[in-house]
Amino acid sequence: MIFEAQIADPTPEHERRILHDCVEQAVLAEEMGFDRIWAVEHHALTQYAHMSASEVFLTWVAAKTSRIRIGHGVVTMPFGYQHPVRVAERAAMLDVLSGGRVDIGAGRGATKQEMSMYGVRSEDTYPQMEEALRIFSNAWRKEQFEWHGSIDIGPGAVLPRPVQDPHPPLFMACSKHDTLKLAAELGVGALVLGFAGADDVRDMRKIYDESIATRSDDRFVSTEVNNHFSALCPTIVLDDAETAYRIGTRGQRFFAESIAHWYGNGPAPTGYGEDVEAAAHVAALERDREVLVAKLHEADIPVRPADTGQFNAKHAYGTAETAIAYVEQLRQIGVDEVMCLIQMGTVPQEACMETIRQWGEKVIPHFRALEKEGE
């Protein structure tokens, strides 16, 4: 599961409630057999993501759980957001306290809003993210660590040392084909957006695999190579399929409008009434997709599935059988991990909790059985 801490009505009271709700969902996820939770890191993106200090959130969850893995999906790595040694120290501390359950994803934090809050320049985001990954992977290899690149560090000890030797598994956020290729070249796992549907995930899996097959090891950021491919799966699962579809498409409409607002200068998202039919949300998503396509065509920019994926409503919204059928498509594609997106800005807590229960009681056991059979 992945957490954004989205809020349709971002009053301080609702903000506090949603963060506690996310913790409650994460704790239930462990009980229901989920393998891992991820928490994003975003800054000043009102409504879209109020998860600004994911290391605190993940520590809170780790203290309330014992088995489930705890993932940064992702840490904003450019140096203006945080010094690479500070990322290493925090990650290792959490790895120790959680008993070796931490995963680290790297991201750029490249919205204009976030960069303006921290004085980050767009042209620095890719090189500094890569350099931060290299610093991170080398931080504990010697008792005295030093680094001399675009940033000078040490010599000095990076403490504590993580439980996972030499460091927690490394990942990258991959929303474009170029970032997928980069993740493969750097030898890190891919956290892939899957809004565009199974066909796009299939294409992205192919690109990642082809890049792995043709890469050399001269760009690896670590001796510990990670080829793990995780794909997003938006999902709401209830006994009433129609209600699940309405809640899911409403949540996705809010999610899509939030992305359009912060990444494309669109209007701020609205929550919409709970009685609005699913067809209206689906129609709105299609209208928004057509507007975006028209803008891209005007600018002579090729339209890719990743650009319009958030407007595709064909996901695991419905009964457990609907979710099983959708996940089976991802399994056939070769996805290593299905990353459930449940907490969207308009989805009520009770629907989130029931979805987690349904996955735990019906969806996850189905695929665990296939694992035991060796399929």
N, C-alpha and C positions, 0 to 999 in steps of 0.2 A: 504494500500500500504506500501511496505517496501523499504527503500533506502540504497544502499551500496555505491553509488558514484563510480561506476566502470568506468575505462577509458582504452580504448585499446591503445591509444597513449598518455602516461602521461606527456606531456610537461606542464610547468607551465600555459601556456595560456589555454590549454584544461582542465586542472584541475580547474581553476577558472570558466570556462564556464560551466562545468558539475555541479558544486555546485549551481550555479545560475539556471541552468536548473532544478535541483531537487526541488528547491524552487518554481519555476514556475509550476512544475507538482503538487506539494502539494497544492498550492493555487487553481489550477483548480480542484483538487480532492474534495475540500470542495464544490466548485460550482456545481460539478457533483453528489453530494450526497454520497460520500464515508464517512464512519464513523470514520476512524482513519488512521493516518500514523504512521509508525515505522521507526526509524533510528538506524542503527547498530553503534557499536563502535569497530573499529579495528585500529591497529597501525603498520605502516611501511609495510603494505601488498600492495606494489605497483601494480597497475592495478586492483587488486581484490576489494579493498575498501579504498577510500580516505576520509572516514567519521571518522576522528579521534576525533573530538570535537562535538559530536552529541548534547550536551546540547546547544551549540551556534547555530547550525543549527535549532534545534527545537524551540528555542526562536525566531529566525528570522521568522520562519513559523508562530508561534503563534501570532506574532505581525501583520501579514498580513491576519489572519483568525479570525473567531469568534466562530465557532461551532465545527469543526473537533477535535477529540481527538489527543493528542500529546504523542507518545509512545517512550520510550527508549527500543529498541529491539536489543541489550541490553546494560546495563552498565557493564563494566568489573569490577567485585567486589573484586578480591583479593587485599589485602592491598597495594601491591607494585604499583598498578596502581593508586589508589586514596584512601584516608582515608574515611571510612564509613560515618563519620560525614559530610565530604565535599559533598559526594553524597546526603545526606539528606538535607543539606542546599540548594544545587543547585536545587534539585527536588522541594522543597517547594517554593523556589523563583519563579520557572517557574509555579508551580501550582497556586500561587497567581496571577501572572501577566496574566496568560491565563484564569483565572476564573474557576479553578478547572478541567482542561482538561488533566492532566498528568497521564500516566501509566508508571510503572517501571519494566523492565525485567532485570534479573540478568544473567550474563554469566561469563565464566572462563577466556577467552582470552588466550587459551592454545596452540596456535601455538608456535613453537620454536622461530620464529622471534619476536613475540610480547613479549614473556617472557624474551628474551635476552635484549630487549630494556629497560625493567623496572626492571630487576633483580628479576623476579618472578620465584619461583620453582614449577614445575609441581605438586609435592606432596602436595603443600599448596592450590592449586586452589579450590578443592571441599570444604574442611573444611572452608576456609576463605570466599568463596562465601556464604555458609550457615550462617556463623556467621555474615557476613555483612548484610544479609537479616534480621536477628534477631535484630541487632543493629538498622537498618533502621526502623523496625516496632515499636520499643520501644522509638524512639528518642523524640517524642513529648507528651508522655503520662503523664509526670510530668514536672513542670516548671524547675526543676533541674534534668538533666539526667546524669546518670553515668553507666558505664559498666566495668565489670571486668571478662575477659575471657582470650583468648590468646593475647588480646590487652586491655589496661586500658584506660578508657575515663572518664573525668570529675572528680567531678560534675560540671555542667554548663548548660546553656540554649542553646538549638538548635533552632536557629531562621533563618528565620521566621517560623511560623506554617503554614502548608498547608491548603488550603481551604477544601479539602476532609479529613474528620475526621474519623479515626485518621491519615490516610496516604493514598496516591494514591494506586490503585490496584497493586498487585505484581504478576510478571510472571517469568518464567525461559525459557531459550533457551533449547529445547529438540530435539536433533538429534539422540539419542539412546534410546533403551527401558529402560535402567537403569536410565537415566535422567528423563524419563517420570514417572517412579515409584517414583523417588526422589521428583519431583515436586508435585505429588499427596500426598506423605507423609508429605511434608512441608506445604501443603495447599495453593499452589500458582498455577496460571494459566500456561498453556503450550503453548509455541510458537514452532510449529512443522514444520520441513522441509518436503515438500511434493513432492520433485522431483521424488520419486519412483512411484508416481501415486496413484490413489484412493484406490487400494487394500491395499497398505502399510499404507495409512492414516487410513483405516478401522481397520487394526491390531493395530495401535498406539492408536486409540480411545478406542479400547477394553482394551488394557493394562492400559490406564489411568483410565478408568471407574472401572476396576477390582481393581486397587490399591486404588481408592477412597472408594470403597465398603468395603475393608478389612483393611483400615488404622485405627489407633487410633489417638487421638488428642494430644498425648504426644510429637510429633515432629513438630507440627504446629509452624511456625515462627511468627504468629500473631493471634489475636482473629478474624481478618477479613479474612475468608477463601475464596479463589477465585478458582473456578473450571472451568474457561473459557478455551476452547480448540480452538486455532487458527492454521489453516493449510495453508502452502504456496501454492500459485497458480500461476505458471509462465504463463504469458499471453501477447499476442500481438493480437489485434483485429482491422481489417481493412475491408473495403468493398471488397477488393480483397483478397480472402482466401489464394491463392497461395503465394502472396507477404507477407502476415502476417506470414505464415508458414516458409517461407525462412528467414525472419528477426528474427523470434522467435527462430528457431533452430540455426541460426548463433549466436545469443546472448547467448543462452544456452551453445553452444560449448565453447564460450569464458569463460563463468561462470565456466563450468566444468573443463576447463584447468587451470583456476586460482586456483580453489580448489586443483586440483592435484599438482599444483606447490607449494603452501604454506603449504598444509597439507600432501603432499606425496612426496615431492622432485622431482616432474616432471618438465619438461621444462616450461619456461615462456610462457604464452598464446600469440597468434597472432590474429590480427584483421580479416584477410582474406578479399578478394575483395567482394564488394557488388554484383558482378555478379555471384558469386559461387552459384550453385543450392542447394536447400534444401537437396536433396538426398546426396550430398557430406558431408554436416554437420551431417546428421543422420548417415551416414556410419562411419564418424570419431568418433562420440560418441560411436557407437557400438564397433569399434576397441579399443578405450580407455577402455571401459568396460571389454572387453575380456582380455586386458593386466592386468588390476587391479585384475580380478578374478584369473588369472594365478599366480600373485604374492601372493595373499592371500592363494591360495592352496599350493604353495611352502612353505609358512610359517606355514602351517597347521592351518590356521585361518578360521573359518566358514564364509561363504559369506552371508551377510544379505542385504535385499533390501536397507537399509539406506546407505550401503557402495557403492552401484553402482547406486543409484537413480538419481544422477545428469546426467547420460548418457541416461536416458529415455526421449524421445522427445514427448511423447503422453500427451500433455497439451492443454491449452486453446489458441492455435494458430490458427487463422482463422477468420471467421465472428462472429458476435454477437451470432448467433445460436450455433456455436461451443462452445463458452464460456458458454452459458446458459446450454448446455448439460453437460459440465464438472462440472460446479458448482452444478448442480442438483445431480450429484453423491455424491459430498461432503455433500450436504444438507441431503441426505438420510442416509449418514453415521452418521450424528449427529454433524458435525463440527459447532461450535458456530460462527466462524468468518473465512472468506476467506481473506487471506493476499496476495494481488496481487504483484507479482514480475514483474515489467515492465522495470525498468531501469537496463539494462544489458550492458556490456561494448561496444558492437558494435551497439546497437539500436539507431537510429537517434532520435533527439528530436521531430521531427514532428511525428514519429511513436508512441512515448510515449504519446504525447499530444492527438493524434487521438484515441489511445487505451483508454485513460481516458474518452474522450468524448463518445466513443461508449459504454463503460460500463455505463456511467452516463445516456445516452439516451435510452439504450436498455436492458442492462443486469440487472442493479440494479433495475429499475422499475418492471421488471418481478418478482423478488423475494420480493420486497416490497408488491406487490399485493398478493402474497401467504401469507405473514405475516398478512395482513389485513383479509384474509379469514380464518386465524387460522391454516393454514397447516404447 
